[in-house]
Every structure is written in structure tokens, then in C-alpha cells.
Amino acid sequence: MDNCIFCKITAKQIPSKTIYEDDDVIAFHDINPAAPVHFLIVPKLHLATLADCGEKDVALLGKMSLLAPRLAQELGCGYQLDADGVKHGGFKTIFNTGPDGGQEVYHLHMHVIGGAHPWRVKFVQP
């Protein structure tokens, strides 16, 4: 898509703070983070919304879903149990879909947001 910012990022026409890339997806830090850890996982294939995905996209969506916890762990907000079995860490994964779902860029993307309860307060970048 000619005017899609995520297509331009995947094509390297616009720089990003990339944290992962392969033939199918790219992951990069959000330019307006809502938490200490906030990155996007974006397929290189242009799909407008999650609602536009079908059976042909199962492997891609699975890849994105499995990549999220791996990258979250690498960035310090993975989900884990301590020696006493107490749960720590964690993150949110979000697909905003359509105007009522808060989607602003119409290229499928998964937000991965982590840190200490990032959904409770707005993170202000220092």
C-alpha cells in the first residue's frame, strides 16, 4: 500500500527501532509508548485489520502470538513464577480493530505492552 506507514517501515523506507525481523514479520518499539515496554509486531504482508484475516493467515497469527512472549521476556516483562510459585511480570497483547476498536493505522499489528500495570496509568517517556 502506497500510503501505509507500516508498509513503509517493513520496506525500510521509514526507520524504526527494530527489535526483531524475519521474512514474515517485523517488531519495533512504539513511537508513542503507553508503558515502559511497548512494541508492535507487524506482518510484512499488508492486511488491514484482524477482521480481514482468514484461514490462510492462521500461521502468521500464530507466529505473532508466539513471538510476543519471547520478545516481552527479552525486554524484561516476561511472565514467570518465582521459587515460591508466586507469579510475576506479564504483558498485554492488543489488536485494535476498526474505528470503534481504536485502530489508527490500517495495517494489522499487535501491540505488546508491559511493565508494572501499564494499563492503569499513562506512561510518560522521560
Buried (B, 14 or more C-beta within 10 A) or exposed (E): EEEBBBBBBBEEEEEBEEBBBEEEBBBBBBEEBBBBBBBBBBBBEBBBBBEEBEEEBEEBBEBBEEBBBEBBBEBEBBEEEEEEEEEEBBBBBBBBBEEEEEBEBBBBBBBBBBBEEBEEEEBEEE
